[in-house]
């Protein structure tokens, strides 16, 4: 059957925003773990690009806290070298770098060293005078979650961080914490108890960088800004939904870290479920943080929990073939690098619609996308039954990365005599439509935190509901009751994942 691709012409309307973005506040960003992988690959390059685009507040300072941070000059030299490797634009603009370097400072110390926090307090007093940060402190915990309680405790003892009952109180203290937020529901609740002993909920920003991606944010605009789609966005018209988050690379030398997390804690409990919530939530009253996070929380609460005996019927676990050869991985490791599962949302809109979630490393390609598969046509109008069976259902695909965009597969008559029917894909590309590279997720999220805008950060109840959903999966697997399938590097995943869908008459969209 012929299949063609139609490029959709994009007409740019005047830019509209639901509410004006206010300027980020003057502040000092204290980056714990500044010498770590996350800081050098994501956070510091994001700050550099914000300096380049004049987006950071004029009164800003970056204070790096780490055992191996060294003196100010050593830290600046180290960050300069790492920017050469990880900046999304090269070569490094020397004028921009000089502006950035002039506000970078170092405080050496361990997470539990009270004396080091005295040095940090002194340094913050100095940068407040030199850079006019007005006593506003943004603490970024780019460390393993096991270090969070010690850091919070020492910050409280040093009186560097204090609870603020009102979000608009000045000067403010805010904390950004990274995933994984605990290892399970119980450990997350323990972490939450420690956090509540130091901070109010509005001061805690649980970052999930996927929520900062332009294409993820566009899910809500696409749904609620186009009247033709929302009436179809329910169980009456959608047959099933697939959400894929695939990586071609392996663990890339981070075997020790991955051994503690695995695919569920690394991406399923956070990234995948957050995308699911955005795609399926009810319309909010407005686009403010309170209403959007309320709607996401409702979805995560409505996810059907699996009993231990049901997990094997709904979940497939996999591991790429040479995972055991990665540094830091033991020869008998059962840490999964792949998961495929069938999930259900037990609410009025989605009851009975299967959601197929798939995530893994060492797969055929790097792709993150959501595809909505609509129901088949109810009766045959185009000649014989065989012709109608060749007409695939409509598929709406939201491509989050790479080649960000949206496509819609529809049926069309093939030119010529008779009723030949073919498939046509209408495709919209962000890069071609807007001729502009979207900013990195961390750039948007850092600015939002400086503004006090928590819309794109996970609230405590969202994280709890996510853990409630994945805890039974992890418990069943870690009790070694479930098999682990091996797949070759560059494959689509283990064959058992295909069987999971074929039992319901479905098949995966190829990872390509």
N, C-alpha and C positions, 0 to 999 in steps of 0.2 A: 504494500500500500504506500503510495507516495507520501512523503513527509517533507515539509519545507519550513524554513524559518523566516519570519517576517519581522523586520526591524521597525519598532514603533517610533514614530516621530514624537518628540517631546516638546510640548509648548509650556514654557515657563511662565507661571502666573506670578504676580507680585508676591513677595515673601510675606507670609502672615505668621504671627506667633500668638499663642494662646495667652501669654503674659510676658511682659518685658523682662529681660535678664538684667539683673542689677550687677554692678561691678563687684569683683571679688574684694574682700576686705584685706587691708594690710595685715601681715602675719609673718611669723617665723614657722617654717616647716621643719620639724625635728624628725629625721629619718633614721629609725632604728634598723640596723642591718644594711647600712649604706654600701658596704663592701660585698654584699651578697648578690646572687644571680638576678633576682627580681629587680633590685635597685639599678644595677648597671644595664640590664637589657630593656627595661620598661620605664621606670620612674624617672631616672635622671635624664634620659633622652626626651621624655615628655616635657620635663621642666625646661630643657634647652629650647625645644620648639615653641613653648609658650613665651619664652623670652624673645625668640626670633619674631614672633607675631605680635609682640607688645601686648600680650593678653594677661600676663601676670600683674598683680598690683605693683605700683611703683615702689611701695615700701614693703620689701620682701627680703627674707634671708633663709638660706638652707643650712641647717646644722646637722651634720652627720654624726651618728653615735654608733660606735662599734669597737670591739677589742682591737682590731688591726687597722684602725682608721688613720693613725699617725697624726702629724701636724697639719695645719691648714694647707701649707704649700704642697705637701705630699699628697693630700687628698685631692686637691685641685688637679695636680698632674695626673693622678690615677684616673680621675673621671674624664679628663681630656682625652686620654688614650682610649678609654672604653667607648667614648662617644664616636670615635673613628670607626669602631666596629658595629655599633648598634643604632646610630642615628638613621632616621628614614631619609635624610637628605645629606649628601656629601658633595664636595668636601665641607668640612666644618667652617662656618663663617667666623673669622677671627674676631671681628668687631662684636658679634653676638656673644662669642665665647668669653671675651673680656668682660662684658657686662654681667654675664652669668657668674663667672669665676669670682668677681669682686664681692659677691654676697654668699659665698660658700665657706663654711667653717667646720672644724672638726673637734669632737670631744671623745677621747678614747675611754673605754670602760666596758665592763660586763653588765649584763642585764640585772644582776642582783647585787651590784657594788654600790652601796649608798654613797661612798665618797665620790664616785664618778658622777652621781646625780647632783652633788654640790657643785662640781665643776660645770655641769650642764646649766645649773641655775645661774651661775656667774656669767657664763657665756651668753645666755638669753638676755640678761640685763644689759650686757654690752651691745648686743645687736639691736636691742630695742632703742638704745640711744643713737647708735650709728645709722640704723636703717629705718627708724621710725615705725617699728612693727606694732606699736601700741599695746603690747602685752598680750596680743592674740596668739595662741599656740595651737598648731595643728600637728599632732603626734601621729606618725605613720609607722605601724608595726610591720615592717617587711622582714619578719622573722618567723621561725616555726611557731605554731600556735602554743606549743608547750612553754614558750618563753613569755607569753602574754601576761599570765598572773604575776610573775616576778616584776615585769616592767610596770604594770599598773600599781602594784603595791609600793614600789620605790618612788614612783611619781607622786603618789598620795603622801607618803612619808616626807618627801622633800617639798611638799606644798607647791609643786609645779602644776598640779592639775586639781581642780575643785569642781564639785557638782554645781550646775547652774539650773535652777528650776525653770527659768524662762529662756527660750532659744535666742531671744534678741538681747540678752544681757551682755554688756561689754565690761572688761575684756572677756573673750570667750576661750574655752578649751575644748578641742574636739579630737577624737581619735579615729583613725582609719585602721581597720583590721582586715587581714587577708585570709582567704581560704587556705587549707581546710579549717573550718570553724569547729574544732573538735574532731574526734574519731567516730562518734556516734551520738545519739540523742543525750545520753547521760553525761558524757564529757562536755557537750555543748551547754547543757544546763548548768554544769559546774562552772564553766567559763562565764556564763551569763550572770551567775550569782556573784562572782568576783567583780565583774564589770559593774553590776548594779551597786556594789559596795563603794564604788569610786565615782561613777558617772550617772547622769540621767540618760534615758534612752535617746533623747534627741541629740546628745553629744556623741553618740556612737555611729560610725559610718562603716557598715560591713560591705566592703567593695567586691563587686563581681564585674570584672572588666568587660565581659560580654554585654552588659547592660549599657556600656558607654559606646558601643559600636553604632555608627549611624544607621546601619541597616536593621539593627535590632530595634532602635528607637522608631524607625519608620514603620514597624509592624503596626503600631497604634495609629499612626497617621493614615496608613493604607486602609486599615479596617474602618476607622471612624470618620475619615475624610472623604470616603467614596460611597455614596448611597447605594450603588449597584451591588456591593458585596455583602454588607451587613445582613440584609434579609436572607441570604443564603448560608450564613455562617452558623449552621446548627445541624443537628442530627437528621433533619428532614431532607437535607441536600448533600451532605458530606458523608461519604462511605467510610473512609478512614484517613488518618493523618500519619505521615512519617517525618520524624525529626532525626537528622543525621549529623554527627560531629566526628568527622574522620580526619586522621592525620597520617601522612605517609612516613613520617619519621618515627623512630623508636623513642626510648627514654633519653637518648642523647647524653649519656654519661651521668644521668641523675638517678641511677639505679637505687641508691640508698633511700632517696626521697620517695621514689615510686613504690618501693617495698612497704613504706608506711601508709601509702594512700591507695594505690590501685585506681582503676578506672572509675569506680563508683564515687569515691571521695574526691577524686581529682576533677571530674567534669560532670558526672551525672547528678549528684546531689545539689549542685549549684548551677552551672551553666545550662545544662539541658532542661532542668525543671523550671528555671527562670524564663527561658525562651518559651517553654510550654505554657506557662502562666500568662505571658504577654499575648500569645496567640489565641488563647481561649477565654480570657477574662471577660466579664460583663462590661458594658460601657460605664465609665466613671462619670460622676457628676461634673468634674472638671479635671484638668491635667495637672493638678497640684499633687505633691507627694502623699498627702494623707489619703486621698481618694484612690489614686492609682495603686498604692500599696495595699489598701483595703481589698480591692478587686483581685489582685494577685493572690493575696492570702486566702480568699474564698476558694479559688481554684485549687491551691495546694492542699487545703483542708478537705476538698472533695475527692481527691485522688483515692481510688479504692485500695485499701490496705490488703496485702496478701498474707494469708496464714502460712505457716512453715510448710505445710504439705502441698500448697499451691505453687510455690516458687518455681519448682522444676518445670511446670507446665507453661510458665509465662516468661521465663528468663533463660538466656543462653550465655554462658561464660566462655571466654576464649583467651588465649595467650599466643603471641607470635613465636615462631619456632625457635629463634635463637635468643630469646629473652634471657635465658640462663647464662648466656655469655657476656651480658652487660656487666660493667664494673659495679660492685656493690650488691649483686643479686646472687643468692645461693642456688646451688644446683637442684634443690628440691622445692624451689619456690612455687607456690600456687597463686601468686598475686595475679589477678586478671588484668590484661591489657585491652580487653574487649568485652563489651556487654551489648546484648540485644534483648529487648523485652517488649511485651504487650501490656499496656496500661489502660485503665478506664477512669473517666471522670464521672462520678455519680451525681450529676445535677440535671436540671431541667433541660438545658441546652444540649448537653453532650451525652446523655445517657445512652449506652449501647454502642457508641462509636469507639473502635479500637484505635489507640495511639501507639504507634510502633517507634520506640526510641532505640537509637543505635549510636555507639561511641567506641572509638578504639584507636590504637596506634599501630604503625606498621602496615597500613592498608594501602589500597591502590592509588589513592590521591588525597590531597588535603582539600576538604570541602565541609562546609557547614551550611545546611539548608533545611527548610521546612517545606513539605509538599502536601497540599490538600487534594485528595482524590475524591471527586464528586461521584455521585451515583450514576449508574449507566442509564441510557435512555430506556423508558418503560416499554416501548413497543417498536417493532420494525416497520419503517416506512420506505426503505430504499431497496426495493427489489427483494431478492431472496434472503433467507435468514443468514446465510454464510456471509453476505456482504455486511450485514448489521453487526455480526459478531466480530468483524474486523475493525469496527469503530471503537477506539479506546475511549474510556471516560475522560472528561475534562480534568486537567491537572493544573492547579495553580501552585507555582513554586516560588518561594522566597529565598533567594540566595544571600546568605549572610557573609560568607567569604569562600574563596576569593571571587573575583569577577562579580562584585556585588550588584544585585538587581532583582528583577521580578519577571517571570515568564508565565504565560497562560497557553496551554495546549487546547486547541479547539478543532472540531471537524469542519471540513470544507469540501465543496464539490470540486472534483478534478475536471479541468476544461476538456470539452469534447462531448460526443454523444453519449447517451446513457446516464446512469446515476452513479458514476464512480465517485467514491468518497475517500478523501485523504486527510491527513493530519497537518495542521499548521500551528507553529509555535510563534506567538507574538512575544517579543522580548524587549525588555527595558534594561539598559545598563546605566548604573550611576556615573561611571567614568565618562561615558560618551554623552549622556544627557546634560550633565552639569559642568563638564570640562574642568573638574576640580577634584583633587585628591582629598577624601575625607580625613579629618584629623584622627590621630590615634585615640583609642578609647580612654587611656589614662589621662590624656590632655583634658578632655571634657570632664572627667570625673574629679580630677584635682581642682579644677576651677569651681565646680559645683560645690565641693566641700568648703572651699574658701568663701563661697556665697551663703553657705548654710542651707543649700537646696538638697534634700535627701531623696528626691524622686527616684533616682537611678541607683539607690543603695537598698540593700535588703533589710527589712525590719525583723525584729527578733521573732515574731510569730511566724513569718515566712520561713525562716531557717528551721524553726522547730517542726513545722508541718512537713518540710522536706526530709528532715531526719526521721520523723515518724514513718514516712513512706519507705525510705531505703533501709532502715534498721532491720526489718524482717528479712530482706534480701541478703544483707551482709551476714546476719546471724545464721541463716540456713547454709550459706556458702562456706562460711568460716568454720562451721561444724563438720565440714568435709562430707556433707550429705549429697552434694551436687557435683556432676562431672565438669571437668575443664577441657575444652576442645582446643586443639592446636591448629593454627593456620599459618600458611607461609607468608613471608613478607611480600607486600604488593598484591595480596589477594583481596577479595571483597569481604572476607571474614570467614568464619567456619561454616561448613555446609549446614550445620544444625540451625543456624540463623535463618537460612532460606526455608527450612522445614517449618519453623515457627510461624511464618507467614502463609506458607502454602496450605497449612491445615485450615485456614480460613478463606482460601481462594485468592490470596494476595501475593504480590512479589515485591521485593525491594526495588526502589529506583537505583540503577547502577551507580557506584561511586566512580565518577569519571571527571 
